[in-house]
Amino acid sequence: MSRARLLLAALAAAAAWGASPSAASAQSRADDRVGSGFTNNRSDGPNRRDWLRTVRPTDEGGFRIGNPEAVTKIVEYVSPSCPECAQFTHDAGERLFQQYVRTGHVSVEYRLYYRNGVDIAAGMLLNCLPPENYFDMMHNLLGSQPDWLGRIRNVTPEQRQSLNGLAPLEVARRMIPMLGLDAIARRHGLNAAAQQACLTQERMDGIERVHQAAVQAGVQGTPSFAVNGSLSQAHDWASLEPLVRGR
């Protein structure tokens, strides 16, 4: 499916998601944990390095938090609209970031794997953020999915029709305010001028490269995890933590 069709199809798909009581209920249970400060700058003392303060973009097109020389390096392929990704972050929560990443034992890299056009639109803004704000906004999106995805139900048939025939980049630009993603990005340090400057074809092509590299690596959905370079069969925290703890 072309990116233009994918973006347009996302409006219908996400609207159906937002109307699902089970999805909204599952997310409401996660809201109190996801995006509520897992990556804060708390410190244990002057002689202990807090690796949550170290966030860098990677050559592979992701963002990594933690010690670049960590014994265990996790790559999570993540979709902002994915309820299972939100559930993973809720379950992993304090333990993954505060116990494993913060102390330098583990690093976590997020790479965007889009499932729909909504993920592309959100990913463009995420990739424009100052690196230190990336994880907070991603966790915010995961934890508030019913709020911003639910806004699609308010998109009128006329608004949807207005997107037909537009180039994928223009569709993404128009979807961002429809979903309130522009306001979320502003709260995480990306003002209106910076947003306009970053919404480019080059940015969209970069998201496509990351996605295709993931497909070639064997990723078929989200969340998926690579541990020290090897794609894991784990897709939840209960399965992943033993791989982290045992190293």
C-alpha contacts under 8 A as a table, 3 or more apart, distances in Angstrom:
res1	aa1	res2	aa2	distance
1	M	5	R	6.33
1	M	6	L	6.22
2	S	5	R	5.33
2	S	6	L	6.06
3	R	6	L	4.86
3	R	7	L	6.05
3	R	117	G	7.31
3	R	168	P	5.81
4	A	7	L	5.28
4	A	8	L	6.37
4	A	166	L	7.50
4	A	167	A	6.32
4	A	168	P	4.33
4	A	171	V	7.15
5	R	8	L	5.10
5	R	9	A	5.89
6	L	9	A	5.10
6	L	10	A	6.17
6	L	116	N	5.91
6	L	117	G	5.24
7	L	10	A	5.20
7	L	11	L	7.23
7	L	116	N	6.50
7	L	117	G	3.69
7	L	118	V	6.58
7	L	120	I	7.76
7	L	168	P	7.03
7	L	171	V	6.85
7	L	172	A	6.99
8	L	11	L	5.68
8	L	12	A	7.62
8	L	117	G	6.99
8	L	160	R	7.78
8	L	163	L	7.40
8	L	164	N	7.76
8	L	171	V	7.61
9	A	12	A	5.57
9	A	13	A	6.28
9	A	116	N	7.57
9	A	117	G	7.31
10	A	13	A	4.94
10	A	14	A	5.66
10	A	116	N	5.43
10	A	117	G	5.16
10	A	118	V	5.90
11	L	14	A	5.47
11	L	15	A	6.03
11	L	118	V	7.73
11	L	152	I	6.33
11	L	160	R	7.94
12	A	15	A	5.11
12	A	16	A	6.32
13	A	16	A	5.27
13	A	17	W	6.37
14	A	17	W	4.83
14	A	18	G	6.02
14	A	118	V	7.84
14	A	149	L	6.18
14	A	150	G	7.62
14	A	152	I	6.79
15	A	18	G	5.06
15	A	19	A	6.26
15	A	149	L	7.12
15	A	150	G	6.57
15	A	151	R	7.97
15	A	152	I	5.31
15	A	153	R	5.30
16	A	19	A	5.15
16	A	20	S	6.48
17	W	20	S	5.28
17	W	23	A	6.84
17	W	149	L	7.81
17	W	150	G	7.92
18	G	21	P	7.94
18	G	23	A	7.35
18	G	24	A	6.89
18	G	146	P	6.02
18	G	149	L	5.94
18	G	150	G	4.59
18	G	152	I	7.71
18	G	153	R	7.36
19	A	24	A	7.88
19	A	150	G	7.28
19	A	153	R	7.85
20	S	23	A	5.38
20	S	24	A	6.36
21	P	24	A	5.18
21	P	25	S	5.94
22	S	25	S	5.08
22	S	26	A	6.11
23	A	26	A	5.19
23	A	27	Q	6.27
23	A	83	P	7.19
23	A	146	P	7.98
24	A	27	Q	5.15
24	A	28	S	6.14
24	A	146	P	5.63
25	S	28	S	5.15
25	S	29	R	6.64
26	A	29	R	5.49
26	A	30	A	6.84
26	A	83	P	7.93
26	A	87	Q	7.98
27	Q	30	A	5.03
27	Q	31	D	6.21
27	Q	83	P	7.08
27	Q	86	A	7.35
27	Q	87	Q	7.63
27	Q	143	G	6.68
27	Q	144	S	7.32
27	Q	145	Q	6.95
27	Q	146	P	6.87
28	S	31	D	5.23
28	S	32	D	7.77
28	S	146	P	7.92
29	R	32	D	6.86
30	A	33	R	5.56
30	A	34	V	5.99
30	A	86	A	7.05
30	A	87	Q	6.63
30	A	90	H	5.56
30	A	143	G	6.08
31	D	34	V	5.56
31	D	35	G	7.68
31	D	143	G	4.72
31	D	144	S	6.31
32	D	36	S	6.88
32	D	143	G	7.83
33	R	36	S	5.60
33	R	90	H	5.67
33	R	93	G	6.96
33	R	143	G	7.52
34	V	37	G	7.98
34	V	38	F	7.76
34	V	86	A	7.09
34	V	89	T	6.20
34	V	90	H	5.43
34	V	93	G	7.15
34	V	139	H	5.51
34	V	140	N	6.58
34	V	142	L	6.76
34	V	143	G	4.81
35	G	38	F	6.77
35	G	136	D	5.90
35	G	137	M	7.35
35	G	138	M	7.58
35	G	139	H	4.16
35	G	140	N	4.38
35	G	141	L	7.75
35	G	142	L	7.49
35	G	143	G	6.06
36	S	139	H	7.89
36	S	140	N	7.64
37	G	40	N	5.09
37	G	136	D	7.36
38	F	93	G	6.61
38	F	94	E	5.94
38	F	97	F	6.11
38	F	98	Q	6.88
39	T	52	L	5.82
39	T	53	R	7.92
39	T	97	F	6.73
39	T	98	Q	7.73
39	T	135	F	7.28
39	T	136	D	6.91
40	N	52	L	7.07
40	N	53	R	7.99
41	N	50	D	7.27
41	N	52	L	6.63
41	N	53	R	6.34
42	R	50	D	7.60
43	S	46	P	7.69
43	S	48	R	7.54
43	S	49	R	7.79
43	S	50	D	6.15
44	D	48	R	6.34
44	D	50	D	7.83
45	G	48	R	5.68
46	P	49	R	7.72
49	R	103	T	7.33
50	D	53	R	6.01
50	D	54	T	7.99
50	D	102	R	5.43
50	D	103	T	6.48
50	D	104	G	7.80
51	W	54	T	5.37
51	W	65	I	7.41
51	W	66	G	4.70
51	W	67	N	5.86
51	W	101	V	6.51
51	W	102	R	4.68
51	W	103	T	6.29
51	W	104	G	5.80
52	L	55	V	7.24
52	L	65	I	6.25
52	L	66	G	5.54
52	L	97	F	7.57
52	L	101	V	6.67
52	L	102	R	5.07
53	R	65	I	7.72
53	R	66	G	7.42
53	R	132	E	7.51
54	T	65	I	5.72
54	T	66	G	5.48
54	T	67	N	7.16
54	T	132	E	7.63
55	V	63	F	6.90
55	V	64	R	5.54
55	V	65	I	4.36
55	V	66	G	6.53
55	V	131	P	5.88
55	V	132	E	5.63
56	R	63	F	5.67
56	R	64	R	5.40
56	R	65	I	6.65
56	R	131	P	5.89
56	R	132	E	7.71
57	P	61	G	6.80
57	P	62	G	5.74
57	P	63	F	4.29
57	P	64	R	6.16
57	P	131	P	6.64
58	T	61	G	5.50
58	T	62	G	5.25
58	T	63	F	5.69
58	T	64	R	6.65
59	D	62	G	7.37
60	E	210	V	6.97
61	G	111	R	6.81
61	G	206	G	7.35
61	G	207	I	7.82
61	G	210	V	6.09
62	G	109	E	6.29
62	G	110	Y	5.48
62	G	111	R	4.47
62	G	112	L	7.11
62	G	210	V	7.99
63	F	109	E	5.29
63	F	110	Y	5.45
63	F	111	R	6.85
63	F	131	P	7.21
63	F	134	Y	7.52
64	R	107	S	6.77
64	R	108	V	5.50
64	R	109	E	3.92
64	R	110	Y	6.45
65	I	101	V	7.56
65	I	107	S	5.75
65	I	108	V	5.44
65	I	109	E	6.27
66	G	70	A	7.60
66	G	101	V	5.50
66	G	102	R	6.64
66	G	104	G	6.20
66	G	106	V	6.72
66	G	107	S	4.48
66	G	108	V	6.62
67	N	70	A	5.08
67	N	101	V	7.44
67	N	104	G	5.09
67	N	105	H	7.38
67	N	106	V	6.88
67	N	107	S	5.61
68	P	107	S	6.56
70	A	73	K	6.23
70	A	104	G	5.85
70	A	105	H	5.16
70	A	106	V	5.15
70	A	107	S	5.90
71	V	105	H	5.75
71	V	106	V	6.29
71	V	247	R	7.31
72	T	105	H	6.46
72	T	106	V	4.82
72	T	107	S	6.55
72	T	227	V	6.89
72	T	228	N	6.12
72	T	244	V	6.67
72	T	247	R	7.02
73	K	106	V	5.75
73	K	107	S	4.97
73	K	108	V	6.21
73	K	109	E	7.80
73	K	227	V	5.79
73	K	228	N	5.02
73	K	229	G	7.77
74	I	106	V	7.24
74	I	107	S	6.06
74	I	108	V	4.82
74	I	109	E	6.15
74	I	225	F	6.64
74	I	226	A	5.73
74	I	227	V	4.75
74	I	228	N	6.37
75	V	108	V	5.81
75	V	109	E	4.62
75	V	110	Y	5.92
75	V	111	R	7.06
75	V	225	F	5.52
75	V	226	A	5.02
75	V	227	V	6.54
76	E	108	V	7.13
76	E	109	E	6.05
76	E	110	Y	4.99
76	E	111	R	6.22
76	E	223	P	6.56
76	E	224	S	5.77
76	E	225	F	4.64
76	E	226	A	6.65
77	Y	110	Y	6.00
77	Y	111	R	4.93
77	Y	112	L	5.80
77	Y	113	Y	5.60
77	Y	214	A	7.90
77	Y	219	V	7.92
77	Y	222	T	6.02
77	Y	223	P	5.60
77	Y	224	S	5.17
77	Y	225	F	6.24
78	V	82	C	7.59
78	V	85	C	6.40
78	V	110	Y	6.44
78	V	111	R	6.16
78	V	112	L	5.26
78	V	113	Y	5.57
78	V	114	Y	7.75
78	V	222	T	5.56
78	V	223	P	5.33
78	V	224	S	7.24
79	S	82	C	5.23
79	S	85	C	6.88
79	S	112	L	5.96
79	S	113	Y	5.58
79	S	114	Y	5.60
79	S	115	R	6.69
79	S	119	D	6.07
79	S	222	T	6.42
79	S	223	P	7.40
80	P	85	C	7.63
80	P	119	D	5.77
80	P	122	A	7.12
80	P	123	G	7.81
80	P	138	M	6.74
80	P	141	L	6.06
80	P	142	L	5.67
80	P	145	Q	7.99
81	S	115	R	7.91
81	S	118	V	7.09
81	S	119	D	6.24
81	S	141	L	7.80
81	S	142	L	6.90
81	S	145	Q	6.58
81	S	149	L	7.57
82	C	85	C	5.26
82	C	86	A	6.63
82	C	115	R	7.97
82	C	142	L	7.50
82	C	222	T	7.00
82	C	223	P	7.90
83	P	86	A	5.08
83	P	87	Q	6.22
83	P	142	L	7.46
83	P	145	Q	7.81
84	E	87	Q	4.91
84	E	88	F	6.13
84	E	222	T	7.26
84	E	223	P	6.68
85	C	88	F	5.05
85	C	89	T	6.30
85	C	142	L	7.13
85	C	222	T	6.59
85	C	223	P	5.32
86	A	89	T	5.19
86	A	90	H	6.15
86	A	139	H	7.82
86	A	142	L	4.87
86	A	143	G	6.14
87	Q	90	H	5.00
87	Q	91	D	6.11
88	F	91	D	5.09
88	F	92	A	5.90
88	F	223	P	7.76
88	F	236	D	5.67
88	F	237	W	5.92
89	T	92	A	5.13
89	T	93	G	5.39
89	T	139	H	7.66
90	H	93	G	5.14
91	D	237	W	6.25
92	A	95	R	5.88
92	A	96	L	5.38
92	A	97	F	7.93
92	A	237	W	5.64
93	G	96	L	5.85
93	G	97	F	6.57
94	E	97	F	5.51
94	E	98	Q	5.19
94	E	99	Q	7.07
95	R	98	Q	5.52
95	R	99	Q	5.07
95	R	100	Y	6.74
96	L	99	Q	5.83
96	L	100	Y	5.20
96	L	101	V	6.29
97	F	100	Y	5.75
97	F	101	V	4.76
97	F	102	R	5.89
98	Q	101	V	6.12
98	Q	102	R	5.06
98	Q	103	T	7.38
99	Q	102	R	6.01
99	Q	103	T	6.28
100	Y	103	T	5.75
100	Y	104	G	6.63
100	Y	105	H	5.37
100	Y	106	V	5.29
101	V	104	G	5.31
101	V	105	H	5.94
101	V	106	V	4.65
101	V	107	S	5.54
101	V	108	V	7.28
102	R	105	H	7.72
102	R	106	V	7.93
103	T	106	V	7.78
104	G	107	S	7.12
106	V	244	V	7.67
111	R	210	V	7.20
112	L	123	G	6.80
112	L	207	I	7.21
112	L	210	V	7.02
112	L	211	H	6.90
113	Y	119	D	7.90
113	Y	210	V	7.39
113	Y	211	H	5.30
113	Y	214	A	7.29
113	Y	221	G	7.69
113	Y	222	T	7.20
114	Y	117	G	7.26
114	Y	119	D	5.11
114	Y	120	I	6.10
114	Y	211	H	6.88
115	R	119	D	6.51
115	R	221	G	7.67
116	N	119	D	5.62
116	N	120	I	6.91
117	G	120	I	4.94
117	G	121	A	6.29
117	G	172	A	7.58
118	V	121	A	5.18
118	V	122	A	6.18
118	V	175	M	7.79
119	D	122	A	5.12
119	D	123	G	5.71
120	I	123	G	4.97
120	I	124	M	6.22
120	I	172	A	7.38
120	I	204	M	7.52
120	I	207	I	7.24
121	A	124	M	5.45
121	A	125	L	7.00
121	A	172	A	5.08
121	A	173	R	7.30
121	A	175	M	7.02
121	A	176	I	6.22
122	A	125	L	5.45
122	A	126	L	6.25
122	A	176	I	7.28
122	A	181	L	6.78
123	G	126	L	4.90
123	G	127	N	6.01
123	G	207	I	7.37
124	M	127	N	5.37
124	M	128	C	6.58
124	M	198	C	7.59
124	M	199	L	6.59
124	M	203	R	6.37
124	M	204	M	6.59
124	M	207	I	7.48
125	L	128	C	5.17
125	L	129	L	6.68
125	L	185	A	6.78
125	L	195	Q	6.87
125	L	198	C	7.47
125	L	199	L	7.50
126	L	129	L	5.50
126	L	134	Y	6.14
126	L	137	M	7.25
126	L	138	M	7.26
126	L	185	A	7.68
127	N	134	Y	7.59
127	N	203	R	7.99
128	C	190	L	7.64
128	C	195	Q	7.52
128	C	198	C	6.12
129	L	132	E	7.98
129	L	133	N	6.27
129	L	134	Y	5.95
129	L	185	A	7.93
129	L	188	H	7.59
129	L	189	G	6.91
129	L	190	L	6.13
130	P	133	N	5.57
130	P	134	Y	6.71
130	P	189	G	7.29
130	P	190	L	7.94
131	P	134	Y	5.26
132	E	135	F	7.28
133	N	136	D	5.50
133	N	137	M	6.36
133	N	188	H	6.11
133	N	189	G	7.24
134	Y	137	M	5.43
134	Y	138	M	6.21
135	F	138	M	5.04
135	F	139	H	6.03
136	D	139	H	5.23
136	D	140	N	6.03
136	D	188	H	7.67
137	M	140	N	4.83
137	M	141	L	6.13
137	M	184	I	7.65
137	M	185	A	7.31
137	M	188	H	6.28
138	M	141	L	5.15
138	M	142	L	6.23
139	H	142	L	5.02
139	H	143	G	6.02
140	N	143	G	5.18
140	N	144	S	6.08
141	L	144	S	5.31
141	L	145	Q	5.93
141	L	148	W	7.93
142	L	145	Q	5.62
144	S	147	D	5.47
144	S	148	W	6.73
145	Q	148	W	5.61
145	Q	149	L	5.53
145	Q	150	G	7.48
146	P	149	L	5.47
146	P	150	G	5.16
147	D	150	G	5.24
147	D	151	R	6.67
148	W	151	R	5.38
148	W	152	I	7.75
148	W	179	L	5.46
148	W	180	G	6.27
148	W	181	L	7.33
149	L	152	I	5.86
149	L	179	L	6.53
150	G	153	R	5.86
150	G	154	N	7.92
151	R	154	N	5.46
151	R	155	V	7.17
151	R	178	M	7.22
151	R	179	L	5.64
151	R	180	G	7.78
152	I	155	V	5.23
152	I	178	M	7.18
152	I	179	L	6.46
155	V	159	Q	6.26
155	V	160	R	6.97
155	V	178	M	7.13
156	T	159	Q	5.16
156	T	160	R	6.42
157	P	160	R	5.08
157	P	161	Q	6.03
158	E	161	Q	5.00
158	E	162	S	6.18
159	Q	162	S	5.08
159	Q	163	L	6.87
160	R	163	L	5.47
160	R	164	N	7.20
161	Q	164	N	5.49
163	L	166	L	5.70
163	L	171	V	5.99
166	L	170	E	6.16
166	L	171	V	6.17
167	A	170	E	5.39
167	A	171	V	6.35
168	P	171	V	5.05
168	P	172	A	6.25
169	L	172	A	5.17
169	L	173	R	6.26
169	L	199	L	7.65
169	L	200	T	7.15
169	L	201	Q	6.35
169	L	204	M	7.19
170	E	173	R	4.97
170	E	174	R	6.27
171	V	174	R	5.27
171	V	175	M	6.10
172	A	175	M	5.06
172	A	176	I	6.28
173	R	176	I	5.60
173	R	177	P	7.70
173	R	199	L	7.00
174	R	177	P	6.20
174	R	178	M	6.72
175	M	178	M	4.96
175	M	179	L	6.25
176	I	179	L	5.45
176	I	180	G	6.23
176	I	181	L	5.12
176	I	182	D	5.89
177	P	180	G	4.78
177	P	181	L	5.93
177	P	182	D	5.56
177	P	183	A	7.73
178	M	181	L	7.74
179	L	182	D	7.97
180	G	183	A	5.48
180	G	184	I	6.60
181	L	184	I	5.02
181	L	185	A	6.10
182	D	185	A	5.15
182	D	186	R	6.25
182	D	192	A	7.56
182	D	195	Q	7.68
183	A	186	R	5.08
183	A	187	R	6.44
184	I	187	R	5.25
184	I	188	H	6.66
185	A	188	H	5.08
185	A	189	G	6.55
185	A	190	L	5.37
185	A	191	N	7.36
186	R	189	G	5.30
186	R	190	L	4.65
186	R	191	N	4.94
186	R	192	A	7.09
187	R	190	L	7.24
190	L	194	A	5.83
190	L	195	Q	6.23
191	N	194	A	5.31
191	N	195	Q	6.19
192	A	195	Q	5.07
192	A	196	Q	6.32
193	A	196	Q	5.25
193	A	197	A	6.25
194	A	197	A	5.07
194	A	198	C	6.21
195	Q	198	C	5.26
195	Q	199	L	6.30
196	Q	199	L	5.51
197	A	200	T	7.21
198	C	203	R	7.05
199	L	203	R	6.58
199	L	204	M	7.74
200	T	203	R	5.22
200	T	204	M	6.51
201	Q	204	M	5.02
201	Q	205	D	6.05
202	E	205	D	5.06
202	E	206	G	6.19
203	R	206	G	5.10
203	R	207	I	6.56
204	M	207	I	5.22
204	M	208	E	6.48
205	D	208	E	4.99
205	D	209	R	6.30
206	G	209	R	5.08
206	G	210	V	6.39
207	I	210	V	5.25
207	I	211	H	6.21
208	E	211	H	5.03
208	E	212	Q	6.11
209	R	212	Q	5.20
209	R	213	A	6.12
210	V	213	A	5.20
210	V	214	A	6.30
211	H	214	A	5.14
211	H	215	V	6.33
212	Q	215	V	4.97
212	Q	216	Q	6.19
213	A	216	Q	5.09
213	A	217	A	6.21
214	A	217	A	4.94
214	A	218	G	6.46
214	A	219	V	5.41
215	V	218	G	5.20
215	V	219	V	5.06
215	V	220	Q	6.63
216	Q	219	V	7.34
217	A	231	L	7.72
218	G	231	L	7.59
219	V	224	S	6.65
219	V	231	L	7.87
220	Q	224	S	7.92
221	G	224	S	6.44
222	T	235	H	7.74
223	P	235	H	5.88
223	P	236	D	7.64
224	S	231	L	7.76
224	S	232	S	7.37
224	S	233	Q	7.90
224	S	234	A	7.20
224	S	235	H	5.59
225	F	231	L	5.95
225	F	232	S	5.60
225	F	233	Q	7.76
225	F	234	A	6.86
225	F	235	H	6.94
226	A	229	G	5.61
226	A	230	S	5.03
226	A	231	L	4.05
226	A	232	S	5.42
227	V	230	S	5.33
227	V	231	L	6.40
227	V	232	S	6.54
232	S	235	H	7.91
234	A	237	W	7.81
234	A	239	S	5.12
234	A	240	L	5.42
235	H	239	S	6.84
235	H	240	L	7.14
236	D	239	S	5.58
236	D	240	L	6.17
237	W	240	L	4.89
237	W	241	E	5.66
238	A	241	E	5.85
238	A	242	P	7.52
239	S	242	P	6.47
239	S	243	L	7.63
240	L	243	L	5.44
240	L	244	V	6.63
241	E	244	V	4.97
241	E	245	R	5.92
242	P	245	R	5.01
242	P	246	G	5.74
243	L	246	G	5.46
243	L	247	R	6.80
244	V	247	R	5.88
